[in-house]
Amino acid sequence: MSSLNLNSNFADADAFYTALINGHRGLSDSDSTALNARLILILANHIGDHAVLLQALDVARRSLDETLSPHEHT
């Protein structure tokens, strides 16, 4: 079983961030959400390791929970 790598693994993180933002340029909120969902599923398929994907989901959710104020939780 692999484990989630949380260390920086980007050759050029800024370039990818710019490409990600540009990929969303001109999209409606719903189209932007759809693009994010498609990107997540494509990358999840590439990773393929269910345990790693669950770890990533947990880390993402916990980091979101930490940034939300108590009244923003549903």
All heavy atoms as TSV, in Angstrom:
chain	resi	resn	atom	element	x	y	z
A	1	MET	N	N	0.854	-1.189	0.000
A	1	MET	CA	C	0.000	0.000	0.000
A	1	MET	C	C	0.888	1.235	0.000
A	1	MET	O	O	1.830	1.350	0.763
A	1	MET	CB	C	-0.907	-0.012	1.224
A	1	MET	CG	C	-1.758	1.236	1.320
A	1	MET	SD	S	-2.959	1.206	2.662
A	1	MET	CE	C	-2.044	2.052	3.932
A	2	SER	N	N	0.578	2.156	-0.860
A	2	SER	CA	C	1.292	3.423	-0.923
A	2	SER	C	C	0.712	4.390	0.101
A	2	SER	O	O	-0.376	4.189	0.615
A	2	SER	CB	C	1.156	4.040	-2.310
A	2	SER	OG	O	1.704	3.197	-3.283
A	3	SER	N	N	1.461	5.437	0.357
A	3	SER	CA	C	0.930	6.489	1.220
A	3	SER	C	C	0.969	7.810	0.461
A	3	SER	O	O	1.743	7.989	-0.478
A	3	SER	CB	C	1.713	6.579	2.527
A	3	SER	OG	O	3.056	6.930	2.278
A	4	LEU	N	N	0.121	8.705	0.879
A	4	LEU	CA	C	-0.012	10.002	0.225
A	4	LEU	C	C	1.245	10.823	0.432
A	4	LEU	O	O	1.737	10.971	1.550
A	4	LEU	CB	C	-1.226	10.730	0.810
A	4	LEU	CG	C	-1.589	12.075	0.210
A	4	LEU	CD1	C	-1.987	11.913	-1.255
A	4	LEU	CD2	C	-2.737	12.686	1.002
A	5	ASN	N	N	1.784	11.376	-0.636
A	5	ASN	CA	C	2.956	12.240	-0.574
A	5	ASN	C	C	2.488	13.682	-0.434
A	5	ASN	O	O	1.881	14.229	-1.356
A	5	ASN	CB	C	3.801	12.081	-1.846
A	5	ASN	CG	C	4.995	13.016	-1.876
A	5	ASN	OD1	O	5.319	13.681	-0.907
A	5	ASN	ND2	N	5.660	13.050	-3.011
A	6	LEU	N	N	2.740	14.285	0.711
A	6	LEU	CA	C	2.352	15.677	0.937
A	6	LEU	C	C	3.523	16.643	0.775
A	6	LEU	O	O	3.368	17.844	0.988
A	6	LEU	CB	C	1.729	15.832	2.336
A	6	LEU	CG	C	0.402	15.090	2.525
A	6	LEU	CD1	C	-0.077	15.223	3.961
A	6	LEU	CD2	C	-0.650	15.594	1.564
A	7	ASN	N	N	4.677	16.123	0.378
A	7	ASN	CA	C	5.821	16.985	0.100
A	7	ASN	C	C	5.676	17.566	-1.305
A	7	ASN	O	O	5.089	16.941	-2.189
A	7	ASN	CB	C	7.129	16.194	0.193
A	7	ASN	CG	C	7.362	15.641	1.578
A	7	ASN	OD1	O	7.177	16.354	2.566
A	7	ASN	ND2	N	7.724	14.383	1.663
A	8	SER	N	N	6.218	18.757	-1.496
A	8	SER	CA	C	6.144	19.378	-2.817
A	8	SER	C	C	6.786	18.462	-3.855
A	8	SER	O	O	7.891	17.975	-3.675
A	8	SER	CB	C	6.841	20.738	-2.801
A	8	SER	OG	O	6.757	21.325	-4.078
A	9	ASN	N	N	6.059	18.226	-4.932
A	9	ASN	CA	C	6.524	17.328	-5.978
A	9	ASN	C	C	6.445	18.006	-7.349
A	9	ASN	O	O	6.456	17.356	-8.370
A	9	ASN	CB	C	5.668	16.052	-5.946
A	9	ASN	CG	C	6.320	14.893	-6.638
A	9	ASN	OD1	O	7.528	14.802	-6.718
A	9	ASN	ND2	N	5.508	13.995	-7.162
A	10	PHE	N	N	6.333	19.333	-7.339
A	10	PHE	CA	C	6.199	20.110	-8.568
A	10	PHE	C	C	7.561	20.547	-9.086
A	10	PHE	O	O	8.404	21.010	-8.320
A	10	PHE	CB	C	5.411	21.406	-8.305
A	10	PHE	CG	C	3.927	21.214	-8.232
A	10	PHE	CD1	C	3.285	21.162	-7.012
A	10	PHE	CD2	C	3.173	21.130	-9.385
A	10	PHE	CE1	C	1.919	21.009	-6.929
A	10	PHE	CE2	C	1.801	20.969	-9.314
A	10	PHE	CZ	C	1.170	20.913	-8.092
A	11	ALA	N	N	7.750	20.409	-10.385
A	11	ALA	CA	C	8.928	21.012	-11.009
A	11	ALA	C	C	8.740	22.526	-11.061
A	11	ALA	O	O	9.682	23.280	-10.864
A	11	ALA	CB	C	9.137	20.452	-12.407
A	12	ASP	N	N	7.494	22.965	-11.317
A	12	ASP	CA	C	7.181	24.393	-11.390
A	12	ASP	C	C	5.734	24.606	-10.966
A	12	ASP	O	O	4.828	24.659	-11.795
A	12	ASP	CB	C	7.419	24.910	-12.801
A	12	ASP	CG	C	7.326	26.423	-12.911
A	12	ASP	OD1	O	6.839	27.077	-11.958
A	12	ASP	OD2	O	7.734	26.956	-13.959
A	13	ALA	N	N	5.528	24.701	-9.661
A	13	ALA	CA	C	4.180	24.842	-9.110
A	13	ALA	C	C	3.483	26.095	-9.619
A	13	ALA	O	O	2.286	26.068	-9.903
A	13	ALA	CB	C	4.233	24.846	-7.581
A	14	ASP	N	N	4.217	27.181	-9.752
A	14	ASP	CA	C	3.608	28.424	-10.223
A	14	ASP	C	C	3.085	28.286	-11.649
A	14	ASP	O	O	2.017	28.805	-11.973
A	14	ASP	CB	C	4.606	29.583	-10.143
A	14	ASP	CG	C	4.930	29.987	-8.715
A	14	ASP	OD1	O	4.106	29.717	-7.806
A	14	ASP	OD2	O	6.004	30.568	-8.494
A	15	ALA	N	N	3.813	27.584	-12.488
A	15	ALA	CA	C	3.370	27.395	-13.872
A	15	ALA	C	C	2.097	26.554	-13.915
A	15	ALA	O	O	1.180	26.844	-14.699
A	15	ALA	CB	C	4.468	26.734	-14.703
A	16	PHE	N	N	2.025	25.518	-13.078
A	16	PHE	CA	C	0.797	24.724	-13.063
A	16	PHE	C	C	-0.367	25.537	-12.529
A	16	PHE	O	O	-1.474	25.485	-13.075
A	16	PHE	CB	C	0.942	23.441	-12.232
A	16	PHE	CG	C	-0.369	22.694	-12.165
A	16	PHE	CD1	C	-0.845	22.029	-13.279
A	16	PHE	CD2	C	-1.140	22.727	-11.027
A	16	PHE	CE1	C	-2.073	21.380	-13.250
A	16	PHE	CE2	C	-2.372	22.082	-10.979
A	16	PHE	CZ	C	-2.835	21.410	-12.096
A	17	TYR	N	N	-0.136	26.311	-11.474
A	17	TYR	CA	C	-1.214	27.142	-10.922
A	17	TYR	C	C	-1.732	28.110	-11.985
A	17	TYR	O	O	-2.941	28.264	-12.151
A	17	TYR	CB	C	-0.727	27.911	-9.692
A	17	TYR	CG	C	-1.811	28.730	-9.060
A	17	TYR	CD1	C	-2.788	28.133	-8.271
A	17	TYR	CD2	C	-1.883	30.107	-9.264
A	17	TYR	CE1	C	-3.806	28.884	-7.699
A	17	TYR	CE2	C	-2.893	30.857	-8.695
A	17	TYR	CZ	C	-3.852	30.250	-7.915
A	17	TYR	OH	O	-4.856	30.988	-7.354
A	18	THR	N	N	-0.834	28.714	-12.735
A	18	THR	CA	C	-1.228	29.624	-13.814
A	18	THR	C	C	-2.045	28.885	-14.865
A	18	THR	O	O	-3.089	29.377	-15.317
A	18	THR	CB	C	0.012	30.272	-14.453
A	18	THR	OG1	O	0.692	31.049	-13.462
A	18	THR	CG2	C	-0.359	31.166	-15.619
A	19	ALA	N	N	-1.620	27.684	-15.242
A	19	ALA	CA	C	-2.364	26.897	-16.228
A	19	ALA	C	C	-3.744	26.519	-15.692
A	19	ALA	O	O	-4.735	26.550	-16.438
A	19	ALA	CB	C	-1.570	25.639	-16.597
A	20	LEU	N	N	-3.825	26.190	-14.408
A	20	LEU	CA	C	-5.109	25.846	-13.799
A	20	LEU	C	C	-6.059	27.032	-13.826
A	20	LEU	O	O	-7.223	26.902	-14.214
A	20	LEU	CB	C	-4.878	25.369	-12.361
A	20	LEU	CG	C	-6.101	24.923	-11.568
A	20	LEU	CD1	C	-6.780	23.737	-12.241
A	20	LEU	CD2	C	-5.689	24.585	-10.146
A	21	ILE	N	N	-5.566	28.191	-13.448
A	21	ILE	CA	C	-6.387	29.408	-13.471
A	21	ILE	C	C	-6.814	29.721	-14.896
A	21	ILE	O	O	-7.983	30.043	-15.153
A	21	ILE	CB	C	-5.628	30.591	-12.842
A	21	ILE	CG1	C	-5.349	30.322	-11.363
A	21	ILE	CG2	C	-6.384	31.897	-13.028
A	21	ILE	CD1	C	-6.554	30.016	-10.516
A	22	ASN	N	N	-5.896	29.614	-15.839
A	22	ASN	CA	C	-6.232	29.878	-17.239
A	22	ASN	C	C	-7.265	28.884	-17.769
A	22	ASN	O	O	-8.095	29.239	-18.607
A	22	ASN	CB	C	-4.979	29.858	-18.108
A	22	ASN	CG	C	-4.115	31.073	-17.900
A	22	ASN	OD1	O	-4.570	32.119	-17.424
A	22	ASN	ND2	N	-2.834	30.947	-18.223
A	23	GLY	N	N	-7.215	27.657	-17.294
A	23	GLY	CA	C	-8.199	26.658	-17.704
A	23	GLY	C	C	-9.607	27.005	-17.264
A	23	GLY	O	O	-10.576	26.574	-17.887
A	24	HIS	N	N	-9.718	27.798	-16.218
A	24	HIS	CA	C	-11.023	28.213	-15.700
A	24	HIS	C	C	-11.494	29.552	-16.275
A	24	HIS	O	O	-12.665	29.903	-16.124
A	24	HIS	CB	C	-10.968	28.325	-14.172
A	24	HIS	CG	C	-10.956	26.998	-13.491
A	24	HIS	ND1	N	-12.101	26.365	-13.079
A	24	HIS	CD2	C	-9.933	26.176	-13.167
A	24	HIS	CE1	C	-11.785	25.218	-12.516
A	24	HIS	NE2	N	-10.470	25.071	-12.559
A	25	ARG	N	N	-10.604	30.243	-16.930
A	25	ARG	CA	C	-10.922	31.574	-17.449
A	25	ARG	C	C	-12.106	31.517	-18.417
A	25	ARG	O	O	-12.157	30.696	-19.317
A	25	ARG	CB	C	-9.708	32.162	-18.151
A	25	ARG	CG	C	-9.937	33.597	-18.614
A	25	ARG	CD	C	-8.659	34.331	-18.808
A	25	ARG	NE	N	-8.099	34.465	-17.458
A	25	ARG	CZ	C	-6.822	34.427	-17.162
A	25	ARG	NH1	N	-5.938	34.300	-18.101
A	25	ARG	NH2	N	-6.402	34.536	-15.931
A	26	GLY	N	N	-13.083	32.378	-18.171
A	26	GLY	CA	C	-14.237	32.495	-19.052
A	26	GLY	C	C	-15.338	31.486	-18.783
A	26	GLY	O	O	-16.371	31.512	-19.450
A	27	LEU	N	N	-15.133	30.589	-17.826
A	27	LEU	CA	C	-16.162	29.588	-17.528
A	27	LEU	C	C	-17.155	30.130	-16.508
A	27	LEU	O	O	-16.793	30.905	-15.627
A	27	LEU	CB	C	-15.523	28.314	-16.963
A	27	LEU	CG	C	-14.574	27.546	-17.874
A	27	LEU	CD1	C	-14.013	26.330	-17.138
A	27	LEU	CD2	C	-15.270	27.128	-19.162
A	28	SER	N	N	-18.377	29.679	-16.614
A	28	SER	CA	C	-19.366	29.994	-15.590
A	28	SER	C	C	-18.991	29.222	-14.322
A	28	SER	O	O	-18.146	28.315	-14.358
A	28	SER	CB	C	-20.759	29.562	-16.054
A	28	SER	OG	O	-20.817	28.144	-16.149
A	29	ASP	N	N	-19.622	29.560	-13.198
A	29	ASP	CA	C	-19.350	28.833	-11.952
A	29	ASP	C	C	-19.648	27.346	-12.117
A	29	ASP	O	O	-18.866	26.507	-11.661
A	29	ASP	CB	C	-20.162	29.407	-10.791
A	29	ASP	CG	C	-19.646	30.744	-10.306
A	29	ASP	OD1	O	-18.528	31.154	-10.712
A	29	ASP	OD2	O	-20.360	31.393	-9.516
A	30	SER	N	N	-20.753	27.015	-12.779
A	30	SER	CA	C	-21.098	25.597	-12.931
A	30	SER	C	C	-20.122	24.882	-13.872
A	30	SER	O	O	-19.755	23.731	-13.624
A	30	SER	CB	C	-22.539	25.419	-13.402
A	30	SER	OG	O	-22.722	26.009	-14.669
A	31	ASP	N	N	-19.674	25.551	-14.928
A	31	ASP	CA	C	-18.689	24.947	-15.826
A	31	ASP	C	C	-17.336	24.800	-15.129
A	31	ASP	O	O	-16.624	23.813	-15.334
A	31	ASP	CB	C	-18.533	25.758	-17.105
A	31	ASP	CG	C	-19.724	25.621	-18.039
A	31	ASP	OD1	O	-20.517	24.672	-17.866
A	31	ASP	OD2	O	-19.867	26.475	-18.927
A	32	SER	N	N	-16.981	25.755	-14.288
A	32	SER	CA	C	-15.742	25.676	-13.529
A	32	SER	C	C	-15.783	24.503	-12.545
A	32	SER	O	O	-14.810	23.758	-12.404
A	32	SER	CB	C	-15.509	27.002	-12.786
A	32	SER	OG	O	-14.287	26.977	-12.089
A	33	THR	N	N	-16.927	24.320	-11.898
A	33	THR	CA	C	-17.103	23.190	-10.989
A	33	THR	C	C	-17.006	21.878	-11.761
A	33	THR	O	O	-16.379	20.914	-11.298
A	33	THR	CB	C	-18.454	23.290	-10.260
A	33	THR	OG1	O	-18.460	24.493	-9.482
A	33	THR	CG2	C	-18.704	22.101	-9.357
A	34	ALA	N	N	-17.592	21.828	-12.950
A	34	ALA	CA	C	-17.528	20.621	-13.776
A	34	ALA	C	C	-16.094	20.333	-14.213
A	34	ALA	O	O	-15.664	19.167	-14.225
A	34	ALA	CB	C	-18.433	20.771	-14.998
A	35	LEU	N	N	-15.344	21.373	-14.566
A	35	LEU	CA	C	-13.943	21.196	-14.932
A	35	LEU	C	C	-13.158	20.617	-13.757
A	35	LEU	O	O	-12.378	19.678	-13.915
A	35	LEU	CB	C	-13.321	22.524	-15.380
A	35	LEU	CG	C	-11.818	22.491	-15.669
A	35	LEU	CD1	C	-11.499	21.560	-16.833
A	35	LEU	CD2	C	-11.297	23.887	-15.934
A	36	ASN	N	N	-13.381	21.172	-12.553
A	36	ASN	CA	C	-12.696	20.649	-11.366
A	36	ASN	C	C	-13.040	19.178	-11.138
A	36	ASN	O	O	-12.150	18.374	-10.842
A	36	ASN	CB	C	-13.049	21.468	-10.123
A	36	ASN	CG	C	-12.306	22.769	-10.061
A	36	ASN	OD1	O	-11.243	22.916	-10.644
A	36	ASN	ND2	N	-12.865	23.722	-9.342
A	37	ALA	N	N	-14.303	18.830	-11.266
A	37	ALA	CA	C	-14.720	17.440	-11.057
A	37	ALA	C	C	-14.061	16.516	-12.075
A	37	ALA	O	O	-13.569	15.433	-11.724
A	37	ALA	CB	C	-16.239	17.328	-11.143
A	38	ARG	N	N	-14.032	16.929	-13.322
A	38	ARG	CA	C	-13.398	16.108	-14.360
A	38	ARG	C	C	-11.905	15.948	-14.093
A	38	ARG	O	O	-11.351	14.851	-14.239
A	38	ARG	CB	C	-13.645	16.723	-15.734
A	38	ARG	CG	C	-15.066	16.550	-16.211
A	38	ARG	CD	C	-15.262	17.185	-17.589
A	38	ARG	NE	N	-16.575	16.870	-18.111
A	38	ARG	CZ	C	-17.601	17.721	-18.110
A	38	ARG	NH1	N	-17.462	18.943	-17.614
A	38	ARG	NH2	N	-18.757	17.356	-18.603
A	39	LEU	N	N	-11.254	17.042	-13.713
A	39	LEU	CA	C	-9.822	16.995	-13.421
A	39	LEU	C	C	-9.545	16.054	-12.250
A	39	LEU	O	O	-8.615	15.240	-12.297
A	39	LEU	CB	C	-9.296	18.402	-13.123
A	39	LEU	CG	C	-7.815	18.522	-12.773
A	39	LEU	CD1	C	-6.935	18.001	-13.908
A	39	LEU	CD2	C	-7.471	19.970	-12.454
A	40	ILE	N	N	-10.360	16.141	-11.204
A	40	ILE	CA	C	-10.197	15.261	-10.044
A	40	ILE	C	C	-10.322	13.798	-10.462
A	40	ILE	O	O	-9.505	12.951	-10.069
A	40	ILE	CB	C	-11.220	15.607	-8.948
A	40	ILE	CG1	C	-10.859	16.949	-8.313
A	40	ILE	CG2	C	-11.312	14.497	-7.903
A	40	ILE	CD1	C	-11.984	17.553	-7.489
A	41	LEU	N	N	-11.338	13.478	-11.257
A	41	LEU	CA	C	-11.541	12.091	-11.664
A	41	LEU	C	C	-10.426	11.584	-12.582
A	41	LEU	O	O	-9.998	10.431	-12.469
A	41	LEU	CB	C	-12.911	11.925	-12.324
A	41	LEU	CG	C	-14.086	12.109	-11.365
A	41	LEU	CD1	C	-15.402	12.101	-12.134
A	41	LEU	CD2	C	-14.087	11.049	-10.279
A	42	ILE	N	N	-9.938	12.437	-13.457
A	42	ILE	CA	C	-8.823	12.057	-14.330
A	42	ILE	C	C	-7.578	11.773	-13.499
A	42	ILE	O	O	-6.894	10.756	-13.692
A	42	ILE	CB	C	-8.556	13.157	-15.376
A	42	ILE	CG1	C	-9.677	13.198	-16.410
A	42	ILE	CG2	C	-7.199	12.946	-16.058
A	42	ILE	CD1	C	-9.685	14.465	-17.262
A	43	LEU	N	N	-7.279	12.658	-12.548
A	43	LEU	CA	C	-6.096	12.456	-11.704
A	43	LEU	C	C	-6.272	11.275	-10.759
A	43	LEU	O	O	-5.317	10.530	-10.503
A	43	LEU	CB	C	-5.766	13.738	-10.935
A	43	LEU	CG	C	-5.320	14.911	-11.816
A	43	LEU	CD1	C	-5.172	16.173	-10.987
A	43	LEU	CD2	C	-4.032	14.581	-12.550
A	44	ALA	N	N	-7.486	11.079	-10.245
A	44	ALA	CA	C	-7.751	9.926	-9.386
A	44	ALA	C	C	-7.536	8.632	-10.166
A	44	ALA	O	O	-6.960	7.666	-9.645
A	44	ALA	CB	C	-9.170	9.993	-8.831
A	45	ASN	N	N	-7.984	8.597	-11.405
A	45	ASN	CA	C	-7.756	7.432	-12.244
A	45	ASN	C	C	-6.264	7.208	-12.454
A	45	ASN	O	O	-5.778	6.071	-12.410
A	45	ASN	CB	C	-8.468	7.592	-13.586
A	45	ASN	CG	C	-8.262	6.386	-14.466
A	45	ASN	OD1	O	-8.754	5.313	-14.175
A	45	ASN	ND2	N	-7.508	6.562	-15.549
A	46	HIS	N	N	-5.522	8.278	-12.658
A	46	HIS	CA	C	-4.078	8.163	-12.855
A	46	HIS	C	C	-3.399	7.606	-11.606
A	46	HIS	O	O	-2.535	6.739	-11.697
A	46	HIS	CB	C	-3.488	9.528	-13.220
A	46	HIS	CG	C	-2.006	9.504	-13.369
A	46	HIS	ND1	N	-1.385	8.973	-14.476
A	46	HIS	CD2	C	-1.018	9.928	-12.543
A	46	HIS	CE1	C	-0.077	9.079	-14.334
A	46	HIS	NE2	N	0.171	9.657	-13.166
A	47	ILE	N	N	-3.812	8.076	-10.438
A	47	ILE	CA	C	-3.240	7.588	-9.176
A	47	ILE	C	C	-3.636	6.133	-8.969
A	47	ILE	O	O	-2.796	5.278	-8.684
A	47	ILE	CB	C	-3.700	8.467	-7.994
A	47	ILE	CG1	C	-3.107	9.869	-8.135
A	47	ILE	CG2	C	-3.335	7.833	-6.662
A	47	ILE	CD1	C	-3.739	10.901	-7.235
A	48	GLY	N	N	-4.924	5.863	-9.065
A	48	GLY	CA	C	-5.420	4.506	-9.043
A	48	GLY	C	C	-5.399	3.777	-7.707
A	48	GLY	O	O	-6.048	2.758	-7.569
A	49	ASP	N	N	-4.681	4.249	-6.734
A	49	ASP	CA	C	-4.558	3.574	-5.440
A	49	ASP	C	C	-5.655	4.072	-4.509
A	49	ASP	O	O	-5.635	5.219	-4.058
A	49	ASP	CB	C	-3.174	3.855	-4.854
A	49	ASP	CG	C	-2.886	3.081	-3.584
A	49	ASP	OD1	O	-3.774	3.014	-2.708
A	49	ASP	OD2	O	-1.761	2.578	-3.446
A	50	HIS	N	N	-6.627	3.202	-4.220
A	50	HIS	CA	C	-7.799	3.576	-3.425
A	50	HIS	C	C	-7.394	4.145	-2.057
A	50	HIS	O	O	-7.952	5.164	-1.625
A	50	HIS	CB	C	-8.718	2.367	-3.256
A	50	HIS	CG	C	-10.000	2.662	-2.571
A	50	HIS	ND1	N	-11.031	3.335	-3.185
A	50	HIS	CD2	C	-10.410	2.398	-1.310
A	50	HIS	CE1	C	-12.031	3.464	-2.334
A	50	HIS	NE2	N	-11.687	2.901	-1.185
A	51	ALA	N	N	-6.443	3.534	-1.399
A	51	ALA	CA	C	-6.020	3.999	-0.077
A	51	ALA	C	C	-5.423	5.403	-0.150
A	51	ALA	O	O	-5.700	6.254	0.700
A	51	ALA	CB	C	-5.021	3.028	0.541
A	52	VAL	N	N	-4.620	5.658	-1.157
A	52	VAL	CA	C	-4.022	6.988	-1.326
A	52	VAL	C	C	-5.111	8.016	-1.609
A	52	VAL	O	O	-5.085	9.123	-1.068
A	52	VAL	CB	C	-2.957	6.983	-2.453
A	52	VAL	CG1	C	-2.522	8.392	-2.816
A	52	VAL	CG2	C	-1.760	6.144	-2.031
A	53	LEU	N	N	-6.066	7.657	-2.443
A	53	LEU	CA	C	-7.160	8.578	-2.756
A	53	LEU	C	C	-7.986	8.898	-1.512
A	53	LEU	O	O	-8.377	10.054	-1.305
A	53	LEU	CB	C	-8.038	8.006	-3.864
A	53	LEU	CG	C	-7.341	7.885	-5.223
A	53	LEU	CD1	C	-8.179	7.049	-6.171
A	53	LEU	CD2	C	-7.041	9.259	-5.800
A	54	LEU	N	N	-8.235	7.902	-0.673
A	54	LEU	CA	C	-8.959	8.151	0.573
A	54	LEU	C	C	-8.161	9.047	1.512
A	54	LEU	O	O	-8.722	9.922	2.181
A	54	LEU	CB	C	-9.317	6.837	1.259
A	54	LEU	CG	C	-10.370	5.989	0.554
A	54	LEU	CD1	C	-10.608	4.696	1.327
A	54	LEU	CD2	C	-11.662	6.754	0.344
A	55	GLN	N	N	-6.835	8.853	1.563
A	55	GLN	CA	C	-5.985	9.722	2.369
A	55	GLN	C	C	-6.070	11.157	1.864
A	55	GLN	O	O	-6.175	12.099	2.655
A	55	GLN	CB	C	-4.527	9.259	2.333
A	55	GLN	CG	C	-4.251	7.970	3.056
A	55	GLN	CD	C	-2.836	7.478	2.809
A	55	GLN	OE1	O	-1.931	8.238	2.502
A	55	GLN	NE2	N	-2.651	6.173	2.931
A	56	ALA	N	N	-6.016	11.343	0.552
A	56	ALA	CA	C	-6.084	12.674	-0.033
A	56	ALA	C	C	-7.425	13.342	0.276
A	56	ALA	O	O	-7.470	14.529	0.622
A	56	ALA	CB	C	-5.856	12.595	-1.543
A	57	LEU	N	N	-8.494	12.584	0.152
A	57	LEU	CA	C	-9.823	13.116	0.462
A	57	LEU	C	C	-9.902	13.544	1.918
A	57	LEU	O	O	-10.413	14.623	2.241
A	57	LEU	CB	C	-10.888	12.063	0.138
A	57	LEU	CG	C	-12.338	12.458	0.352
A	57	LEU	CD1	C	-12.701	13.677	-0.481
A	57	LEU	CD2	C	-13.238	11.284	0.018
A	58	ASP	N	N	-9.363	12.723	2.812
A	58	ASP	CA	C	-9.365	13.044	4.235
A	58	ASP	C	C	-8.552	14.306	4.522
A	58	ASP	O	O	-9.009	15.194	5.247
A	58	ASP	CB	C	-8.829	11.863	5.035
A	58	ASP	CG	C	-8.851	12.126	6.519
A	58	ASP	OD1	O	-9.947	12.372	7.071
A	58	ASP	OD2	O	-7.765	12.090	7.140
A	59	VAL	N	N	-7.365	14.419	3.943
A	59	VAL	CA	C	-6.523	15.602	4.150
A	59	VAL	C	C	-7.216	16.855	3.630
A	59	VAL	O	O	-7.234	17.899	4.290
A	59	VAL	CB	C	-5.137	15.425	3.489
A	59	VAL	CG1	C	-4.361	16.735	3.441
A	59	VAL	CG2	C	-4.332	14.362	4.229
A	60	ALA	N	N	-7.810	16.754	2.448
A	60	ALA	CA	C	-8.488	17.908	1.860
A	60	ALA	C	C	-9.675	18.329	2.724
A	60	ALA	O	O	-9.881	19.528	2.973
A	60	ALA	CB	C	-8.951	17.583	0.442
A	61	ARG	N	N	-10.447	17.367	3.188
A	61	ARG	CA	C	-11.616	17.686	4.010
A	61	ARG	C	C	-11.199	18.303	5.342
A	61	ARG	O	O	-11.765	19.295	5.786
A	61	ARG	CB	C	-12.466	16.427	4.240
A	61	ARG	CG	C	-13.687	16.663	5.113
A	61	ARG	CD	C	-14.571	17.765	4.504
A	61	ARG	NE	N	-15.530	18.245	5.463
A	61	ARG	CZ	C	-16.845	18.110	5.340
A	61	ARG	NH1	N	-17.349	17.517	4.279
A	61	ARG	NH2	N	-17.630	18.598	6.257
A	62	ARG	N	N	-10.184	17.712	5.985
A	62	ARG	CA	C	-9.727	18.264	7.263
A	62	ARG	C	C	-9.185	19.677	7.094
A	62	ARG	O	O	-9.438	20.538	7.925
A	62	ARG	CB	C	-8.678	17.360	7.904
A	62	ARG	CG	C	-9.294	16.153	8.599
A	62	ARG	CD	C	-8.296	15.351	9.400
A	62	ARG	NE	N	-7.429	14.577	8.508
A	62	ARG	CZ	C	-6.100	14.673	8.478
A	62	ARG	NH1	N	-5.455	15.460	9.285
A	62	ARG	NH2	N	-5.408	13.935	7.634
A	63	SER	N	N	-8.462	19.941	6.009
A	63	SER	CA	C	-7.924	21.291	5.807
A	63	SER	C	C	-9.045	22.283	5.548
A	63	SER	O	O	-8.978	23.437	5.962
A	63	SER	CB	C	-6.896	21.316	4.674
A	63	SER	OG	O	-7.497	21.093	3.420
A	64	LEU	N	N	-10.103	21.847	4.868
A	64	LEU	CA	C	-11.262	22.705	4.649
A	64	LEU	C	C	-11.980	22.966	5.968
A	64	LEU	O	O	-12.337	24.103	6.277
A	64	LEU	CB	C	-12.222	22.064	3.644
A	64	LEU	CG	C	-13.478	22.858	3.324
A	64	LEU	CD1	C	-13.133	24.196	2.689
A	64	LEU	CD2	C	-14.380	22.053	2.417
A	65	ASP	N	N	-12.191	21.900	6.746
A	65	ASP	CA	C	-12.855	22.050	8.039
A	65	ASP	C	C	-12.103	23.019	8.944
A	65	ASP	O	O	-12.718	23.767	9.696
A	65	ASP	CB	C	-12.985	20.695	8.742
A	65	ASP	CG	C	-14.033	19.794	8.098
A	65	ASP	OD1	O	-14.850	20.296	7.294
A	65	ASP	OD2	O	-14.025	18.591	8.410
A	66	GLU	N	N	-10.788	23.024	8.865
A	66	GLU	CA	C	-9.973	23.910	9.699
A	66	GLU	C	C	-10.105	25.371	9.286
A	66	GLU	O	O	-9.900	26.262	10.092
A	66	GLU	CB	C	-8.504	23.483	9.650
A	66	GLU	CG	C	-8.257	22.161	10.342
A	66	GLU	CD	C	-6.882	21.581	10.055
A	66	GLU	OE1	O	-6.079	22.249	9.374
A	66	GLU	OE2	O	-6.619	20.454	10.519
A	67	THR	N	N	-10.449	25.625	8.028
A	67	THR	CA	C	-10.543	27.005	7.548
A	67	THR	C	C	-11.948	27.576	7.663
A	67	THR	O	O	-12.123	28.784	7.600
A	67	THR	CB	C	-10.080	27.136	6.081
A	67	THR	OG1	O	-10.913	26.349	5.245
A	67	THR	CG2	C	-8.627	26.713	5.935
A	68	LEU	N	N	-12.952	26.698	7.807
A	68	LEU	CA	C	-14.330	27.168	7.914
A	68	LEU	C	C	-14.622	27.593	9.346
A	68	LEU	O	O	-14.187	26.957	10.295
A	68	LEU	CB	C	-15.312	26.067	7.522
A	68	LEU	CG	C	-15.307	25.622	6.068
A	68	LEU	CD1	C	-16.255	24.438	5.886
A	68	LEU	CD2	C	-15.690	26.760	5.154
A	69	SER	N	N	-15.380	28.668	9.486
A	69	SER	CA	C	-15.830	29.042	10.813
A	69	SER	C	C	-16.953	28.093	11.222
A	69	SER	O	O	-17.588	27.477	10.367
A	69	SER	CB	C	-16.311	30.494	10.828
A	69	SER	OG	O	-17.440	30.640	10.000
A	70	PRO	N	N	-17.227	27.959	12.520
A	70	PRO	CA	C	-18.248	26.995	12.981
A	70	PRO	C	C	-19.606	27.149	12.317
A	70	PRO	O	O	-20.272	26.172	12.034
A	70	PRO	CB	C	-18.328	27.258	14.478
A	70	PRO	CG	C	-17.016	27.847	14.837
A	70	PRO	CD	C	-16.585	28.642	13.619
A	71	HIS	N	N	-20.036	28.388	12.003
A	71	HIS	CA	C	-21.358	28.575	11.388
A	71	HIS	C	C	-21.391	28.198	9.912
A	71	HIS	O	O	-22.454	28.106	9.329
A	71	HIS	CB	C	-21.850	30.020	11.589
A	71	HIS	CG	C	-21.091	31.023	10.791
A	71	HIS	ND1	N	-19.898	31.554	11.208
A	71	HIS	CD2	C	-21.361	31.591	9.588
A	71	HIS	CE1	C	-19.449	32.408	10.290
A	71	HIS	NE2	N	-20.329	32.453	9.314
A	72	GLU	N	N	-20.231	27.953	9.301
A	72	GLU	CA	C	-20.193	27.573	7.883
A	72	GLU	C	C	-20.324	26.078	7.685
A	72	GLU	O	O	-20.521	25.627	6.573
A	72	GLU	CB	C	-18.893	28.066	7.252
A	72	GLU	CG	C	-18.816	29.569	7.122
A	72	GLU	CD	C	-17.486	30.005	6.541
A	72	GLU	OE1	O	-16.467	29.850	7.234
A	72	GLU	OE2	O	-17.489	30.507	5.401
A	73	HIS	N	N	-20.187	25.279	8.744
A	73	HIS	CA	C	-20.332	23.823	8.631
A	73	HIS	C	C	-21.783	23.477	8.396
A	73	HIS	O	O	-22.668	24.070	8.962
A	73	HIS	CB	C	-19.819	23.115	9.898
A	73	HIS	CG	C	-18.336	23.119	10.015
A	73	HIS	ND1	N	-17.555	22.171	9.412
A	73	HIS	CD2	C	-17.489	23.956	10.653
A	73	HIS	CE1	C	-16.296	22.429	9.691
A	73	HIS	NE2	N	-16.229	23.504	10.439
A	74	THR	N	N	-21.979	22.478	7.551
A	74	THR	CA	C	-23.354	22.034	7.294
A	74	THR	C	C	-23.616	20.714	7.964
A	74	THR	O	O	-22.747	19.988	8.294
A	74	THR	CB	C	-23.621	21.892	5.776
A	74	THR	OG1	O	-22.671	20.989	5.223
A	74	THR	CG2	C	-23.563	23.227	5.113
